[in-house]
Amino acid sequence: MRVQNTGIMGPLLLLLGLLVSAGSLIVVAQEAASETTAKAIGAAIAVGVAGLGAGFSIGVAGSAVASAIVERREAAGVLLLIVILGEGIAIYGLLVALLIVILL
């Protein structure tokens, strides 16, 4: 039986996404303007879903990369790029949230 290690970065990004979305929803509950409320909910959803996706991606890819590096040490640089691309998902969510809040 093979045990899959998901690492620590995936769950941390997941937790960060959930905290940011929960914090944004608390701020939304205190706001009275409907336009500001819609912006904050959209930004919270963008960051929360992107954080969930990045956490899942890093968890799965990180464990696969760790086991692949053990087998082929010379491919470590290329394999770590896969994990870095997974982290980009969270950054895209943050950029979308900023665009929602600033431009709309």
Secondary structure as GFF3:
##gff-version 3
##sequence-region A 1 104
A	DSSP	alpha_helix	9	30	.	.	.	ID=ss1
A	DSSP	alpha_helix	34	71	.	.	.	ID=ss2
A	DSSP	three_ten_helix	73	75	.	.	.	ID=ss3
A	DSSP	alpha_helix	76	103	.	.	.	ID=ss4
###
